[in-house]
Amino acid sequence: MAIATIMLVDDEIPFVEAMTKRLTRRDLVVEQAFSGRDALEQLMDGSKAEVVILDVKMPGMDGIEALQEIKRKVPLVEVIMLTGHATVESAIEGMKMGAFDYLLKPCDMDHLITKVSEAAARKRQQEEKIINARIKEITARRA
Protein backbone atom coordinates (compact mmCIF):
# COMPACT_ATOMS: atom_id res chain seq x y z
CA MET A 1 0.00 0.00 0.00
CA ALA A 2 1.22 3.51 -0.80
CA ILE A 3 2.44 5.81 1.97
CA ALA A 4 0.09 8.54 0.71
CA THR A 5 -1.51 10.05 -2.35
CA ILE A 6 -0.01 13.45 -3.07
CA MET A 7 -0.47 16.20 -5.60
CA LEU A 8 2.71 17.83 -6.83
CA VAL A 9 2.06 21.41 -8.00
CA ASP A 10 4.76 23.36 -9.85
CA ASP A 11 4.86 25.32 -13.09
CA GLU A 12 8.23 23.76 -14.00
CA ILE A 13 7.16 20.66 -15.93
CA PRO A 14 10.62 18.95 -15.93
CA PHE A 15 10.78 19.35 -12.13
CA VAL A 16 7.31 17.81 -11.68
CA GLU A 17 8.13 14.91 -13.99
CA ALA A 18 11.48 14.18 -12.29
CA MET A 19 9.98 14.43 -8.80
CA THR A 20 7.05 12.23 -9.80
CA LYS A 21 9.46 9.46 -10.80
CA ARG A 22 11.46 9.80 -7.59
CA LEU A 23 8.41 9.92 -5.33
CA THR A 24 6.63 7.05 -7.09
CA ARG A 25 9.70 4.87 -6.50
CA ARG A 26 9.36 5.69 -2.79
CA ASP A 27 5.82 4.35 -2.51
CA LEU A 28 3.79 7.50 -3.08
CA VAL A 29 0.91 7.87 -5.51
CA VAL A 30 1.53 11.15 -7.34
CA GLU A 31 -1.00 13.37 -9.08
CA GLN A 32 0.40 16.28 -11.08
CA ALA A 33 -0.73 19.88 -11.51
CA PHE A 34 1.16 22.65 -13.27
CA SER A 35 -0.57 25.68 -11.75
CA GLY A 36 -2.51 26.68 -8.68
CA ARG A 37 -5.75 26.81 -10.68
CA ASP A 38 -5.10 23.34 -12.14
CA ALA A 39 -4.54 21.99 -8.61
CA LEU A 40 -7.78 23.51 -7.33
CA GLU A 41 -9.76 22.13 -10.26
CA GLN A 42 -8.38 18.65 -9.67
CA LEU A 43 -9.00 18.82 -5.92
CA MET A 44 -12.61 19.89 -6.51
CA ASP A 45 -13.10 17.24 -9.21
CA GLY A 46 -12.46 14.07 -7.22
CA SER A 47 -8.72 14.08 -6.59
CA LYS A 48 -7.61 11.51 -4.01
CA ALA A 49 -4.69 13.69 -2.84
CA GLU A 50 -4.16 13.72 0.91
CA VAL A 51 -1.18 16.05 0.75
CA VAL A 52 -0.39 18.81 -1.74
CA ILE A 53 3.25 19.73 -2.32
CA LEU A 54 2.90 23.27 -3.58
CA ASP A 55 5.50 25.56 -5.16
CA VAL A 56 5.34 29.13 -3.88
CA LYS A 57 6.50 31.01 -6.99
CA MET A 58 4.22 30.36 -9.96
CA PRO A 59 2.76 32.65 -12.60
CA GLY A 60 -0.91 33.52 -12.27
CA MET A 61 -2.13 32.13 -8.96
CA ASP A 62 0.97 31.84 -6.80
CA GLY A 63 1.42 29.23 -4.09
CA ILE A 64 0.20 31.46 -1.26
CA GLU A 65 -3.04 32.24 -3.14
CA ALA A 66 -3.46 28.55 -4.04
CA LEU A 67 -2.89 27.56 -0.39
CA GLN A 68 -5.57 30.00 0.73
CA GLU A 69 -8.09 28.57 -1.76
CA ILE A 70 -7.19 24.94 -1.00
CA LYS A 71 -7.69 25.52 2.72
CA ARG A 72 -11.00 27.28 2.04
CA LYS A 73 -12.41 24.66 -0.34
CA VAL A 74 -10.84 21.38 0.86
CA PRO A 75 -9.63 22.16 4.39
CA LEU A 76 -8.61 18.63 5.36
CA VAL A 77 -6.03 18.37 2.59
CA GLU A 78 -2.61 19.10 4.05
CA VAL A 79 -0.27 21.41 2.13
CA ILE A 80 3.51 21.41 2.18
CA MET A 81 4.97 24.57 0.64
CA LEU A 82 8.11 23.97 -1.43
CA THR A 83 10.22 26.75 -2.84
CA GLY A 84 13.64 27.71 -4.11
CA HIS A 85 12.91 31.37 -3.35
CA ALA A 86 12.17 31.30 0.35
CA THR A 87 11.62 34.39 2.38
CA VAL A 88 10.83 34.43 6.05
CA GLU A 89 7.73 36.49 5.30
CA SER A 90 6.26 33.99 2.83
CA ALA A 91 7.03 31.09 5.19
CA ILE A 92 5.27 32.82 8.08
CA GLU A 93 2.34 33.78 5.86
CA GLY A 94 1.99 30.22 4.58
CA MET A 95 2.11 28.71 8.06
CA LYS A 96 -0.51 31.21 9.31
CA MET A 97 -2.78 30.17 6.44
CA GLY A 98 -2.57 26.53 7.43
CA ALA A 99 0.40 25.06 5.56
CA PHE A 100 1.63 21.89 7.25
CA ASP A 101 5.26 22.82 6.61
CA TYR A 102 7.56 24.90 4.44
CA LEU A 103 10.56 23.28 2.74
CA LEU A 104 13.36 24.64 0.57
CA LYS A 105 14.37 23.34 -2.87
CA PRO A 106 16.41 21.30 -3.32
CA CYS A 107 14.87 19.25 -0.56
CA ASP A 108 16.33 16.10 0.94
CA MET A 109 14.09 13.30 -0.33
CA ASP A 110 14.01 11.42 2.99
CA HIS A 111 13.02 14.61 4.80
CA LEU A 112 10.25 15.28 2.26
CA ILE A 113 8.93 11.70 2.58
CA THR A 114 8.89 12.08 6.38
CA LYS A 115 6.94 15.34 6.13
CA VAL A 116 4.47 13.81 3.64
CA SER A 117 3.94 10.82 5.96
CA GLU A 118 3.31 13.13 8.93
CA ALA A 119 0.93 15.33 6.92
CA ALA A 120 -1.03 12.32 5.59
CA ALA A 121 -1.30 10.91 9.14
CA ARG A 122 -2.65 14.25 10.37
CA LYS A 123 -5.27 14.33 7.60
CA ARG A 124 -6.35 10.78 8.39
CA GLN A 125 -6.63 11.59 12.11
CA GLN A 126 -8.83 14.60 11.34
CA GLU A 127 -11.07 12.49 9.08
CA GLU A 128 -11.34 9.84 11.79
CA LYS A 129 -12.37 12.47 14.37
CA ILE A 130 -15.08 13.74 12.02
CA ILE A 131 -16.38 10.22 11.38
CA ASN A 132 -16.43 9.42 15.11
CA ALA A 133 -18.25 12.68 15.87
CA ARG A 134 -20.88 11.87 13.21
CA ILE A 135 -21.33 8.36 14.58
CA LYS A 136 -21.73 9.77 18.10
CA GLU A 137 -24.28 12.29 16.83
CA ILE A 138 -26.30 9.62 14.99
CA THR A 139 -26.30 7.24 17.94
CA ALA A 140 -27.28 10.06 20.33
CA ARG A 141 -30.32 10.83 18.15
CA ARG A 142 -31.46 7.19 18.32
CA ALA A 143 -31.10 6.93 22.08
C-alpha positions in Angstrom: 0.0 0.0 0.0 1.2 3.5 -0.8 2.4 5.8 2.0 0.1 8.5 0.7 -1.5 10.1 -2.3 0.0 13.4 -3.1 -0.5 16.2 -5.6 2.7 17.8 -6.8 2.1 21.4 -8.0 4.8 23.4 -9.8 4.9 25.3 -13.1 8.2 23.8 -14.0 7.2 20.7 -15.9 10.6 19.0 -15.9 10.8 19.3 -12.1 7.3 17.8 -11.7 8.1 14.9 -14.0 11.5 14.2 -12.3 10.0 14.4 -8.8 7.1 12.2 -9.8 9.5 9.5 -10.8 11.5 9.8 -7.6 8.4 9.9 -5.3 6.6 7.1 -7.1 9.7 4.9 -6.5 9.4 5.7 -2.8 5.8 4.3 -2.5 3.8 7.5 -3.1 0.9 7.9 -5.5 1.5 11.1 -7.3 -1.0 13.4 -9.1 0.4 16.3 -11.1 -0.7 19.9 -11.5 1.2 22.6 -13.3 -0.6 25.7 -11.8 -2.5 26.7 -8.7 -5.7 26.8 -10.7 -5.1 23.3 -12.1 -4.5 22.0 -8.6 -7.8 23.5 -7.3 -9.8 22.1 -10.3 -8.4 18.7 -9.7 -9.0 18.8 -5.9 -12.6 19.9 -6.5 -13.1 17.2 -9.2 -12.5 14.1 -7.2 -8.7 14.1 -6.6 -7.6 11.5 -4.0 -4.7 13.7 -2.8 -4.2 13.7 0.9 -1.2 16.1 0.7 -0.4 18.8 -1.7 3.2 19.7 -2.3 2.9 23.3 -3.6 5.5 25.6 -5.2 5.3 29.1 -3.9 6.5 31.0 -7.0 4.2 30.4 -10.0 2.8 32.6 -12.6 -0.9 33.5 -12.3 -2.1 32.1 -9.0 1.0 31.8 -6.8 1.4 29.2 -4.1 0.2 31.5 -1.3 -3.0 32.2 -3.1 -3.5 28.6 -4.0 -2.9 27.6 -0.4 -5.6 30.0 0.7 -8.1 28.6 -1.8 -7.2 24.9 -1.0 -7.7 25.5 2.7 -11.0 27.3 2.0 -12.4 24.7 -0.3 -10.8 21.4 0.9 -9.6 22.2 4.4 -8.6 18.6 5.4 -6.0 18.4 2.6 -2.6 19.1 4.0 -0.3 21.4 2.1 3.5 21.4 2.2 5.0 24.6 0.6 8.1 24.0 -1.4 10.2 26.8 -2.8 13.6 27.7 -4.1 12.9 31.4 -3.4 12.2 31.3 0.4 11.6 34.4 2.4 10.8 34.4 6.0 7.7 36.5 5.3 6.3 34.0 2.8 7.0 31.1 5.2 5.3 32.8 8.1 2.3 33.8 5.9 2.0 30.2 4.6 2.1 28.7 8.1 -0.5 31.2 9.3 -2.8 30.2 6.4 -2.6 26.5 7.4 0.4 25.1 5.6 1.6 21.9 7.3 5.3 22.8 6.6 7.6 24.9 4.4 10.6 23.3 2.7 13.4 24.6 0.6 14.4 23.3 -2.9 16.4 21.3 -3.3 14.9 19.3 -0.6 16.3 16.1 0.9 14.1 13.3 -0.3 14.0 11.4 3.0 13.0 14.6 4.8 10.3 15.3 2.3 8.9 11.7 2.6 8.9 12.1 6.4 6.9 15.3 6.1 4.5 13.8 3.6 3.9 10.8 6.0 3.3 13.1 8.9 0.9 15.3 6.9 -1.0 12.3 5.6 -1.3 10.9 9.1 -2.6 14.3 10.4 -5.3 14.3 7.6 -6.4 10.8 8.4 -6.6 11.6 12.1 -8.8 14.6 11.3 -11.1 12.5 9.1 -11.3 9.8 11.8 -12.4 12.5 14.4 -15.1 13.7 12.0 -16.4 10.2 11.4 -16.4 9.4 15.1 -18.3 12.7 15.9 -20.9 11.9 13.2 -21.3 8.4 14.6 -21.7 9.8 18.1 -24.3 12.3 16.8 -26.3 9.6 15.0 -26.3 7.2 17.9 -27.3 10.1 20.3 -30.3 10.8 18.1 -31.5 7.2 18.3 -31.1 6.9 22.1 
